[in-house]
Amino acid sequence: ESEYISVQGDGILKITPSWERFNICGTGTKVEVIDNVTGETVETYYIIIFGDVNGDSAVDSTDVSVINSEVLGLTTWSVEGTEAYNEAAVFSANVREDEFIDIADVSMLREVALYTAAIDQTTGNVN
């Protein structure tokens, strides 16, 4: 992280990936700014990647499936008050930025996933 972000003063960044077992910084990753002198957390941020519902840092067909399952009522991660509720995933899933996660979000994300799957990650060219 220090290659991309600098902290002015005597501080450090503590990054807690959303998928700790894979050490991936996707949606839900917590970024804390820590004061080196006091050891206190000065500020806390969360990474949100629109469409990256599962927090693996990629927008792909898995995310489309996860959102579609929620729209169909098969999961409860978008229902406040449930144990499965995931605020970062809810924010990420609402790709149209309206009040609801619905089939329109699924359709838009499906198009994005199909398009990005056709991009060669080494050259940036569309296959």
C-alpha positions as CSV (number, residue, x, y, z in Angstrom):
1,E,0.0,0.0,0.0
2,S,2.9,2.4,0.7
3,E,3.6,2.4,-3.1
4,Y,0.2,4.0,-3.8
5,I,-0.7,5.9,-0.6
6,S,1.3,8.1,1.7
7,V,0.4,9.2,5.2
8,Q,1.5,12.6,6.2
9,G,3.0,12.7,9.6
10,D,3.8,9.8,11.8
11,G,1.2,7.2,10.8
12,I,0.7,3.9,9.1
13,L,-2.0,2.1,7.2
14,K,-3.5,-1.1,8.5
15,I,-5.3,-3.0,5.8
16,T,-7.6,-5.9,6.7
17,P,-8.7,-7.7,3.5
18,S,-12.3,-8.8,3.1
19,W,-11.0,-12.3,2.2
20,E,-8.1,-12.7,4.7
21,R,-7.3,-16.3,3.6
22,F,-6.5,-15.0,0.1
23,N,-5.1,-11.6,1.1
24,I,-7.3,-9.9,-1.5
25,C,-8.4,-6.2,-1.2
26,G,-11.9,-6.2,-2.7
27,T,-15.2,-4.8,-1.5
28,G,-15.4,-4.8,2.2
29,T,-11.6,-4.4,2.8
30,K,-11.0,-2.2,5.9
31,V,-8.3,0.4,5.7
32,E,-7.3,2.1,9.0
33,V,-5.1,5.1,9.4
34,I,-3.1,4.5,12.7
35,D,-1.2,7.2,14.6
36,N,2.2,5.8,15.2
37,V,2.7,7.9,18.3
38,T,-0.5,7.1,20.2
39,G,-1.4,3.8,18.4
40,E,-4.9,5.1,18.0
41,T,-7.0,4.7,14.8
42,V,-7.4,8.1,13.3
43,E,-9.8,7.1,10.5
44,T,-11.4,4.0,9.1
45,Y,-12.4,3.4,5.4
46,Y,-13.9,0.5,3.5
47,I,-13.1,-0.3,-0.1
48,I,-16.1,-0.6,-2.4
49,I,-15.9,-1.8,-5.9
50,F,-19.2,-1.6,-7.7
51,G,-20.3,-5.0,-8.7
52,D,-17.7,-6.9,-6.6
53,V,-20.3,-8.3,-4.2
54,N,-18.3,-11.2,-2.9
55,G,-15.1,-9.1,-2.1
56,D,-12.7,-11.0,-4.3
57,S,-11.7,-7.7,-6.2
58,A,-13.1,-9.0,-9.5
59,V,-16.4,-8.2,-11.2
60,D,-17.4,-11.4,-12.8
61,S,-20.2,-14.0,-13.3
62,T,-19.9,-15.1,-9.7
63,D,-21.0,-11.6,-8.6
64,V,-23.9,-11.8,-11.0
65,S,-25.0,-15.1,-9.5
66,V,-24.7,-13.8,-6.0
67,I,-26.9,-10.7,-6.7
68,N,-29.4,-12.8,-8.7
69,S,-29.7,-15.2,-5.7
70,E,-30.5,-12.2,-3.5
71,V,-33.1,-10.8,-5.9
72,L,-34.8,-14.2,-6.0
73,G,-34.9,-14.3,-2.2
74,L,-32.5,-17.2,-1.8
75,T,-30.1,-15.3,0.5
76,T,-30.4,-12.5,3.1
77,W,-27.2,-10.5,2.9
78,S,-29.1,-7.4,1.8
79,V,-31.7,-7.6,4.6
80,E,-30.8,-5.3,7.5
81,G,-31.1,-7.0,10.9
82,T,-30.2,-10.5,9.6
83,E,-27.0,-12.2,10.6
84,A,-26.0,-12.4,6.9
85,Y,-26.4,-8.7,6.3
86,N,-23.4,-7.2,4.6
87,E,-23.4,-3.4,4.2
88,A,-20.4,-3.3,1.8
89,A,-22.0,-6.0,-0.5
90,V,-25.3,-4.1,-0.5
91,F,-23.6,-0.9,-1.5
92,S,-21.6,-2.7,-4.2
93,A,-24.6,-4.6,-5.6
94,N,-26.7,-1.5,-6.1
95,V,-24.8,-0.6,-9.3
96,R,-27.6,1.6,-10.6
97,E,-27.5,3.6,-7.4
98,D,-31.2,3.6,-6.7
99,E,-33.1,2.4,-3.7
100,F,-33.3,-1.3,-4.6
101,I,-31.2,-4.3,-5.6
102,D,-33.2,-5.7,-8.5
103,I,-33.1,-7.5,-11.8
104,A,-31.9,-4.3,-13.5
105,D,-28.7,-4.3,-11.4
106,V,-28.3,-8.0,-12.3
107,S,-28.7,-7.2,-16.0
108,M,-26.2,-4.3,-15.9
109,L,-23.7,-6.3,-14.0
110,R,-24.1,-9.3,-16.4
111,E,-23.1,-7.0,-19.3
112,V,-20.1,-5.7,-17.4
113,A,-19.0,-9.3,-16.5
114,L,-19.3,-10.4,-20.1
115,Y,-17.4,-7.5,-21.4
116,T,-14.6,-7.7,-18.9
117,A,-14.2,-11.4,-19.5
118,A,-13.3,-10.6,-23.1
119,I,-10.4,-8.3,-22.1
120,D,-6.9,-9.7,-22.2
121,Q,-5.4,-8.7,-18.8
122,T,-1.9,-8.6,-20.1
123,T,-2.5,-6.4,-23.1
124,G,-5.7,-4.6,-22.4
125,N,-7.1,-5.6,-25.8
126,V,-10.6,-7.0,-26.3
127,N,-10.5,-10.6,-27.6
